[in-house]
């Protein structure tokens, strides 16, 4: 009997937040925060997400934000608009 050569194709999708919070070059120390991109669109849905911190003051990609860890990001799926902000 022939071996099963057809295996299910597993596609691992990347969450949008992982496209926004990418690893940074910390060769000379962590950068201070991240840049905002574009202006809020009128005709596209804007998403909002909490940014996960590690070590109390750094996002999971290595950028320094300070504390408290109340950072959020608003963005569109095409990433033409990205805005980081804090909640108090």
Sine and cosine of phi, psi and omega as CSV:
sin_phi,cos_phi,sin_psi,cos_psi,sin_omega,cos_omega
0.00,0.00,0.69,-0.73,-0.04,-1.00
-0.94,0.33,0.59,-0.81,0.06,-1.00
-0.94,0.34,0.45,-0.89,0.02,-1.00
-0.95,0.30,0.98,-0.21,-0.01,-1.00
-1.00,0.01,-0.17,0.99,0.00,-1.00
-0.98,-0.17,0.96,-0.28,0.04,-1.00
-0.96,-0.29,0.51,-0.86,0.00,-1.00
-0.88,0.47,0.64,-0.77,0.03,-1.00
-0.99,0.17,0.85,-0.52,0.00,-1.00
-0.97,-0.25,0.88,-0.48,0.02,-1.00
-0.94,-0.34,0.86,-0.50,0.03,-1.00
-1.00,-0.09,0.89,-0.45,-0.01,-1.00
-1.00,0.02,0.54,-0.84,0.02,-1.00
-0.99,-0.13,0.77,-0.64,0.06,-1.00
-0.93,0.37,0.51,-0.86,-0.03,-1.00
-0.87,0.50,-0.62,0.78,-0.01,-1.00
-0.88,0.48,-0.52,0.86,0.03,-1.00
-0.97,0.26,-0.31,0.95,0.11,-0.99
-0.99,0.13,-0.46,0.89,0.00,-1.00
-0.99,0.13,-0.75,0.67,-0.03,-1.00
-1.00,-0.09,1.00,0.09,0.02,-1.00
-1.00,-0.09,0.29,-0.96,0.03,-1.00
-0.91,0.42,0.67,-0.74,0.00,-1.00
-0.96,-0.28,0.37,-0.93,0.04,-1.00
-0.99,0.17,0.92,-0.40,-0.02,-1.00
-0.96,-0.30,0.43,0.90,-0.02,-1.00
-0.84,0.54,-0.62,0.78,-0.01,-1.00
-0.91,-0.41,0.44,0.90,-0.03,-1.00
0.97,-0.26,0.34,-0.94,-0.05,-1.00
-0.96,0.29,0.62,-0.78,0.08,-1.00
-0.95,0.32,0.43,-0.90,0.02,-1.00
-1.00,0.09,0.97,-0.24,0.05,-1.00
0.93,0.37,-0.30,-0.95,0.02,-1.00
-0.66,-0.75,0.35,-0.94,-0.04,-1.00
-0.99,0.15,0.58,-0.81,0.20,-0.98
-0.98,0.18,0.40,-0.91,-0.04,-1.00
-0.76,-0.65,0.77,-0.63,0.14,-0.99
0.92,0.39,-0.16,-0.99,0.03,-1.00
-0.87,-0.49,0.41,-0.91,-0.01,-1.00
-0.86,0.50,0.79,-0.61,0.00,-1.00
-0.98,0.20,0.41,-0.91,0.03,-1.00
-1.00,-0.01,-0.53,0.85,-0.17,-0.99
-0.96,-0.26,0.15,0.99,-0.01,-1.00
-0.82,-0.58,0.47,-0.88,0.05,-1.00
-0.95,0.31,0.69,-0.72,0.04,-1.00
-0.96,-0.29,0.79,-0.61,0.01,-1.00
-0.99,-0.17,0.35,-0.94,-0.03,-1.00
-0.68,-0.74,0.68,-0.73,-0.07,-1.00
-0.52,-0.85,0.59,-0.81,0.12,-0.99
-0.96,0.28,0.65,-0.76,0.04,-1.00
-0.99,-0.11,0.86,-0.50,-0.03,-1.00
-0.96,0.29,0.71,-0.70,0.01,-1.00
-0.96,-0.28,0.44,-0.90,0.19,-0.98
-0.79,-0.62,0.48,-0.88,0.01,-1.00
0.83,0.55,0.53,0.85,0.11,-0.99
0.92,0.40,-0.44,0.90,-0.10,-1.00
-0.73,-0.68,0.03,1.00,-0.06,-1.00
-0.86,-0.52,0.65,-0.76,0.11,-0.99
-0.97,0.26,0.17,-0.99,-0.12,-0.99
-0.94,0.35,-0.08,1.00,0.10,-0.99
-0.99,-0.13,-0.14,0.99,0.07,-1.00
0.95,-0.31,-0.05,1.00,0.02,-1.00
-0.98,0.21,0.63,-0.78,-0.01,-1.00
-1.00,0.06,0.75,-0.66,0.02,-1.00
-0.83,-0.56,-0.22,0.98,-0.12,-0.99
0.98,0.19,-0.10,-0.99,0.00,-1.00
-0.86,-0.51,0.35,-0.94,0.13,0.99
-0.99,0.17,0.15,-0.99,-0.06,-1.00
-1.00,0.03,0.82,0.57,-0.03,-1.00
-0.95,-0.32,0.59,0.80,-0.07,-1.00
-1.00,0.07,0.66,-0.75,0.07,-1.00
-0.75,-0.66,0.26,-0.97,0.04,-1.00
-0.69,-0.73,0.70,-0.72,0.13,-0.99
-0.96,-0.28,0.63,-0.78,-0.07,-1.00
-0.33,-0.94,0.31,-0.95,0.18,-0.98
-0.97,-0.24,0.39,-0.92,-0.05,-1.00
-0.87,0.48,-0.51,0.86,0.01,-1.00
-0.99,0.13,-0.03,1.00,0.04,-1.00
0.88,0.47,0.39,0.92,0.12,-0.99
-0.98,0.20,-0.24,0.97,0.06,-1.00
-0.72,-0.70,0.85,-0.53,0.07,-1.00
-0.64,-0.77,0.82,-0.58,0.03,-1.00
-0.69,-0.72,0.85,-0.52,0.06,-1.00
-1.00,-0.03,0.63,-0.77,0.04,-1.00
-0.44,-0.90,0.29,-0.96,0.03,-1.00
-0.94,-0.34,0.50,-0.86,0.10,-0.99
-0.95,-0.31,0.60,-0.80,0.00,-1.00
-0.79,-0.62,0.00,0.00,0.00,0.00
